[in-house]
């Protein structure tokens, strides 16, 4: 037996325990992930279960996870009590217009901070980032006074425009724009391209994952917004779903139909879930790239 064969025979008994240990670690890792996922899904499953229960079974002493009997009466009551079609349309329009506008405004600001050299750029960018430290509740009253003086109470522009300017969105896209090589920009300038051409035809197509990520986050921000629409949308025809859903809850002495409230929550969650599933690939890819490049 040669020397190499002897060394291989000596190492063989230790390979199997190492492989077994790795298999056990992977098994425990995936088991923990599955358990954590199930725990996080329990509130959503309970919400769906409650929306399918009759009213008399909602507050039963013995909770039922699987409704028996299951009924869609809460959904019929929901659409009878509230103009859900109008509210759903309002939320969808405000979220889509707000997300698109926020991506466009943030992209233009990010391009100015990342690709254009101008005096005081870094200082202005730091001041811009400093606005992220100011709680939104502090600016709520002054912003509402401004919107009221402009006559934008009970209007779509009052719901959409104040949220278009995002320091976080500008920071996210600036980091993506900085990752692109300068050679592309210089070659385009030699060919006679302007800043707008470079921004529209080169920068934006090459940073689609970051744009998609900001679009998803902006859509969720507008869709879940409650406090600002509560101030601005006083009339029912301008109300969004979160504001309408809050009206389903009774006062301190009123009986709340929790199955109807849960039905409204299900209707509210479904579009945002679909939006996330549609852009999940871009979202994960952008988070991975930004994590690698710091």
C-alpha positions in Angstrom: 0.0 0.0 0.0 1.4 3.4 -1.0 1.8 6.4 1.3 -1.2 8.3 -0.3 -3.4 5.3 0.2 -2.4 5.0 3.8 -3.2 8.7 4.4 -6.6 8.4 2.7 -7.5 5.3 4.8 -6.6 7.2 7.9 -8.7 10.2 7.0 -11.8 8.2 5.9 -13.2 7.5 9.5 -13.4 11.2 10.3 -15.2 12.3 7.1 -18.4 10.5 8.0 -19.0 12.2 11.4 -18.3 15.6 9.9 -20.8 15.0 7.2 -23.3 13.8 9.8 -22.8 16.8 12.0 -23.4 19.2 9.0 -26.5 17.3 8.1 -27.9 17.6 11.7 -27.0 21.4 11.8 -28.8 21.9 8.5 -31.8 19.9 9.7 -32.1 22.0 12.9 -31.6 25.2 10.9 -34.4 24.5 8.5 -36.7 23.2 11.3 -36.2 26.5 13.2 -37.0 28.5 10.0 -40.1 26.5 9.4 -41.3 26.8 13.0 -40.6 30.6 12.9 -42.5 30.9 9.6 -45.5 29.1 11.1 -45.5 31.3 14.1 -45.6 34.4 11.9 -48.4 33.0 9.8 -50.7 32.3 12.8 -52.1 35.9 13.0 -53.0 35.9 9.3 -54.6 32.4 9.5 -56.6 33.5 12.6 -57.7 36.6 10.7 -58.9 34.6 7.8 -60.6 32.0 10.1 -62.4 34.7 12.0 -63.7 36.3 8.8 -65.4 33.0 7.9 -67.1 32.4 11.2 -70.7 33.3 12.0 -71.2 36.2 14.6 -72.3 33.9 17.4 -69.1 31.9 17.2 -66.6 34.8 17.4 -66.4 35.1 21.2 -67.1 31.5 22.1 -65.4 30.2 25.2 -63.6 27.5 23.2 -61.9 29.1 20.3 -62.2 27.3 16.9 -59.3 27.7 14.6 -61.1 26.0 11.7 -64.6 27.6 11.3 -67.5 25.2 11.6 -69.7 26.2 9.9 -67.9 28.4 7.5 -69.8 31.3 5.9 -69.2 34.3 3.7 -71.9 36.4 5.5 -69.3 38.7 7.0 -68.0 39.6 3.5 -71.6 40.3 2.3 -72.2 42.5 5.4 -68.9 44.3 4.8 -69.9 45.3 1.2 -73.4 46.3 2.4 -72.1 48.6 5.1 -69.2 50.2 3.3 -68.6 51.4 -0.3 -65.7 48.9 -0.5 -65.4 49.2 -4.3 -64.9 52.9 -4.0 -62.5 52.6 -1.1 -60.5 49.8 -2.9 -60.3 52.0 -6.0 -59.1 55.0 -3.9 -56.4 53.0 -2.1 -55.3 51.4 -5.4 -55.1 54.7 -7.2 -53.4 56.6 -4.3 -50.9 53.7 -3.8 -50.0 53.3 -7.5 -49.8 57.1 -8.2 -47.9 57.7 -5.0 -45.4 54.8 -5.6 -44.8 55.9 -9.2 -44.3 59.5 -8.2 -42.1 58.7 -5.3 -39.8 56.5 -7.5 -39.6 59.2 -10.1 -38.8 62.1 -7.7 -36.4 60.0 -5.7 -34.6 58.9 -8.9 -34.1 62.4 -10.1 -32.8 63.6 -6.7 -30.6 60.5 -6.4 -29.1 61.2 -9.9 -28.3 64.8 -8.9 -26.6 63.6 -5.7 -24.7 60.7 -7.4 -23.8 61.6 -10.9 -23.7 65.4 -11.1 -20.8 67.4 -9.6 -21.9 70.6 -7.9 -20.6 72.7 -5.1 -21.9 71.7 -1.6 -23.4 68.5 -2.8 -22.3 66.3 0.1 -23.4 68.9 2.7 -26.8 69.2 1.1 -27.1 65.4 1.0 -26.3 65.1 4.7 -28.9 67.7 5.5 -31.4 65.8 3.3 -30.6 62.6 5.2 -31.1 64.5 8.4 -34.8 64.9 7.7 -35.1 61.1 8.3 -34.5 61.9 12.0 -37.6 64.1 12.3 -40.7 62.1 13.3 -43.6 62.4 10.8 -45.9 63.4 13.7 -43.9 66.6 14.1 -44.6 67.8 10.6 -48.2 66.6 10.5 -49.9 69.8 11.7 -47.8 72.3 9.6 -48.3 70.1 6.5 -52.1 69.9 7.1 -52.3 73.7 7.4 -50.4 74.0 4.1 -52.7 71.5 2.4 -55.8 73.3 3.7 -54.5 76.7 2.5 -54.0 75.2 -1.0 -57.5 73.8 -0.9 -56.4 70.2 -1.2 -58.5 68.8 1.7 -60.7 66.0 0.3 -58.7 65.7 -2.9 -56.4 63.1 -4.4 -53.5 65.5 -4.7 -53.7 66.1 -1.0 -53.4 62.4 -0.3 -50.6 61.8 -2.8 -48.2 64.8 -3.2 -46.9 65.2 0.4 -45.5 61.6 0.3 -43.6 62.0 -2.9 -40.4 63.4 -1.3 -38.6 60.6 0.4 -35.1 60.9 1.9 -34.9 57.1 2.3 -35.9 56.6 -1.4 -33.2 59.1 -2.5 -30.6 57.4 -0.4 -31.5 53.9 -1.6 -31.3 54.9 -5.3 -28.2 57.1 -4.8 -26.3 54.0 -3.6 -27.5 52.0 -6.6 -26.5 54.8 -9.0 -23.0 55.1 -7.4 -22.4 51.4 -8.1 -22.5 52.0 -11.9 -19.1 52.7 -13.6 -18.3 56.3 -14.8 -17.2 54.9 -18.1 -20.8 54.5 -19.3 -21.6 58.1 -18.5 -18.4 59.4 -20.2 -18.9 57.4 -23.3 -22.5 58.7 -23.5 -21.3 62.3 -23.2 -18.8 61.8 -26.0 -21.7 60.6 -28.2 -23.5 63.8 -27.4 -26.0 62.6 -24.8 -27.4 65.0 -22.2 -28.0 64.3 -18.5 -31.6 63.6 -19.2 -30.7 61.0 -21.9 -28.2 59.3 -19.6 -30.7 59.3 -16.7 -33.6 57.9 -18.7 -31.8 55.5 -21.1 -28.8 54.3 -19.1 -29.1 54.8 -15.4 -32.7 53.8 -14.9 -32.6 50.6 -17.0 -29.4 49.4 -15.2 -30.9 49.9 -11.7 -34.3 48.2 -12.1 -33.9 46.0 -9.0 -33.5 49.1 -6.8 -36.3 50.9 -8.5 -38.6 47.9 -8.0 -37.6 47.7 -4.4 -38.5 51.3 -3.8 -41.7 50.9 -5.7 -42.8 48.0 -3.5 -41.9 49.8 -0.3 -43.7 53.0 -1.5 -46.8 51.0 -2.5 -46.9 49.5 1.0 -46.4 52.9 2.6 -49.3 54.5 0.7 -51.5 51.4 1.0 -51.1 51.1 4.8 -51.2 54.9 5.6 -53.9 55.7 8.1 -53.1 59.0 10.0 -52.6 61.3 7.0 -55.6 60.0 5.0 -57.7 60.4 8.2 -56.8 64.1 8.2 -57.2 64.8 4.5 -60.0 62.5 3.4 -63.1 63.8 5.3 -65.6 62.8 2.7 -66.5 59.1 2.1 -65.7 59.3 -1.7 -62.1 60.0 -0.9 -61.6 57.5 1.9 -59.0 54.8 1.6 -59.4 51.2 3.0 -57.6 51.7 6.3 -59.7 54.7 7.2 -62.9 52.9 6.2 -61.8 49.8 8.1 -61.4 51.8 11.3 -65.0 53.0 11.0 -66.2 49.4 11.3 -65.1 49.3 14.9 -67.8 50.3 17.4 -67.3 52.8 20.2 -66.7 51.9 23.8 -70.4 50.9 24.3 -71.1 49.6 20.9 -70.8 46.0 19.8 -68.1 45.4 17.2 -68.7 42.7 14.5 -65.2 41.3 14.6 -65.9 38.9 11.7 -66.8 41.9 9.5 -63.7 43.7 10.7 -61.5 40.7 9.9 -63.2 40.4 6.5 -62.2 44.0 5.8 -58.7 43.2 6.9 -58.5 40.3 4.5 -59.7 42.5 1.6 -57.1 45.1 2.6 -54.2 42.6 2.9 -54.7 40.7 -0.4 -53.6 43.5 -2.9 -50.4 44.2 -0.9 -49.7 40.5 -0.8 -50.1 40.2 -4.5 -47.8 43.2 -5.1 -45.1 41.7 -2.9 -45.3 38.3 -4.7 -45.1 40.0 -8.1 -41.9 42.0 -7.2 -40.4 39.5 -4.7 -37.5 38.6 -7.1 -36.4 42.2 -7.6 -36.8 42.9 -3.9 -34.6 40.1 -2.7 -32.0 40.8 -5.4 -31.7 44.4 -4.5 -31.4 43.7 -0.8 -28.6 41.2 -1.5 -26.6 43.5 -3.8 -26.9 46.5 -1.4 -25.8 44.2 1.5 -22.7 43.1 -0.5 -21.6 46.6 -1.5 -22.4 48.2 1.9 
